[in-house]
Amino acid sequence: MSDGVGTTLVLQRGVFSGPVAATDAGLYETVAQGEAARERHRLHLSPGAVVDTDTYFGRLPAGYFRRWTTLTQVDLAFRFEATARSRVTVRGSDHTGMVHDLHDIDVEGTDALALTVDLTPFTDGGNVWLTFTAGDGSLTIDDVRWSTTAQQPIRQPAVAICTFNRPADCVTTLATLVSDSVVAHELLAVCVVDQGTDRVEDQPDFRGVSAGLSDRFTYVQQPNLGGAGGFTRGMCEITERHDNVNVILMDDDIRCEPESVLRLNAFANLTTEPMIVGAQMLYLMHPTRLHVGAEEANLEKLRAGRWSEHALHDADMLTERQDRIADAGYNGWWTCLIPAEIIKTMDLPIPMFFQWDDIEYGIRANLAGGYRTVTLPGAAVWHMDFAVKDHDDWTLYFSIRNSLITAALHSDFDTAPLSVLLFREIAQYLVSMRYGLALTMIRSIEDFLAGPEILEDGGRQALVDIRTERKRFPETTISPESAIPGASYDALPVHPAGIPPAKDKFDLVLSKRAVTQLTGRVQRGCVTIPPQNEHWWHVSLFDQVVVTDASGSGYRVRTRDVRLARQLTKRTLLLMRRFRADGTKTAQAYHDALPRVTSMESWRRLFETPER
């Protein structure tokens, strides 16, 4: 798979087990009958056994290759050893999920087999996979490869990992990445950008892992500039050294599936035009569940993480199959490939520090450069479940501020409905006694209105400021059981939520709750509320609530504070007036500043600015 014309390009290999023992085998193959032993790329079936690869990592996403590449057929090859006549069946699904057989091949003895699979029927979607059926003897399958002959120079992959104080996780990700000899050989470069104080280079296994990559490995230390700064540095380091390369951005704390690197790179080499090719995300704590098949953003609602039409979301990949093609608006940078051509023809990411940097870049790549994003089924890594991360933390500041910046740059940015949306969300926080979260959101809007100067230090001061301000609010702290009012969590009455108000009554109910609380009327006493029931319309019925943190590591105690609620409400009303008056002018300021803040010169200044 080196550079050249007429080169064999492997689209994906048959993988029958995961990179670590804990990986669920059902994502790779299923034993439909009898017994089978599996290795990473080798499968041994006992007599009479049937093994099917209609699985997450076993399927070739034929519809995606038909939609985004020029492929009309794909080559399939594998080695076999059959002690009695056995059968290999090539199967496919169409965009409706209907399954049909494409090829039936009888095999016997020891040999290699090659055939061509026609992809023209998969224009609207569908997948292709293999089923192995052992006869009266055993059947061994080895070195399954789906490939094509590429008629253009092949770009090699390079990986850039951004890390912050997760040194052990980073080394584990590196070790898993290079544990696959084919992947390790194909990697043109690996760059680790370390922004933490607990250094990756101090880990005992670091030298061994990095030595295996020799001069292809780069280790960079820099001030903490968040994910935006870490990934941008990785892009710059790799593309300054290599012209013809596919840069794969990768989080430090994922569980890596090395095969995904080859699949992303092969797909990117075959697209009709340069594309951003993203890996999907499986949940680390629920490893067979898919986060979402493809995502898009709604800038009018300042919402990201919306699943695209036809995309699976929160789906069990032991039972679900992505047969319909889902168009992506962007891809998260937990693992995402960006060709050097896109990086070099566009400006760099915005120094947003954290949150929405990947979203904004994907949207801008499409709107400004015409570059599309595809999220490729069968290419995935495991990432910590978002559900175990509580919404009440400092990250909301960057999420709201950066979503406003993105909307200012890439939408009509109508300040009237946006102000209503923002006010409603802050009001919900206030009535549910999340005063620190309300302040976090207020500060994010105020800093957005301060204009692009807020980006000049890459977000470092904003991070310090919002963390400091949030400490004033007790409910932002995860407390032990000893801090709970009363004897214990179990001693307090539990109040699950009832029926929510009708959607057309939400604003009316919210207004009534706000008036009731701002006038200081007495509510009910202290209760516990399960985290799945902490809706504003339920929590707002009480004077004090204890809610288990989403991480399960402690509790959050929320207490009514009428004086504070009045102060924050007044501040919010004044802020919304200012937002409606100055929002359009502020949006234009971000437009004007975009070339400057995304330039190499601006980023170099940030990279070289010492930590305060």
Secondary structure, DSSP 8 states (H G I E B T S, - for coil): --SSTTEEEEEEE---S-SSTTS-GGGT-EEEES-EEE-SSEEEE-TT-EEE--STTT-B-HHHHHHHB--SEEEEEEEEEEEEEEEEEEEEE-TT--EEEEEEEEEEEEEEEEEEEE-GGGTTB-EEEEEEE--SS-EEEEEEEEEEEESS---EEEEEEEESS-HHHHHHHHHHHHHSHHHHHH-SEEEEEE-SSS-GGGSTTHHHHHHHHGGGEEEEE----HHHHHHHHHHHHHHHH-SSEEEEEEESSSB--THHHHHHHHHHHHBSS--EEEEEEEESSSTTEEEESSEEEETTTTEEEEE-TT--EEEETTT----B---BSB--TTEEEEEHHHHHHS-------SSSHHHHHHHHHHHHH---EEEEEEEEEEE--GGGS-SSSTHHHHHHHHHHHHHHHHS---HHHHHHHHHHHHHHHHHTT-HHHHHHHHHHHHHHHT-GGGGTTTTHHHHHHHHHHHTT-GGGS-B-GGGSSSS-TTTS-B--------GGGHHHHHHHHHHHHHTT---EEEEEE-GGG--HHHHTTEEEEEEE-TTSS-EEEEE--HHHHHHHHHHHHHHHHHHHHHHHHHHHHHHHHHHHHTSHHHHHHHHHS---
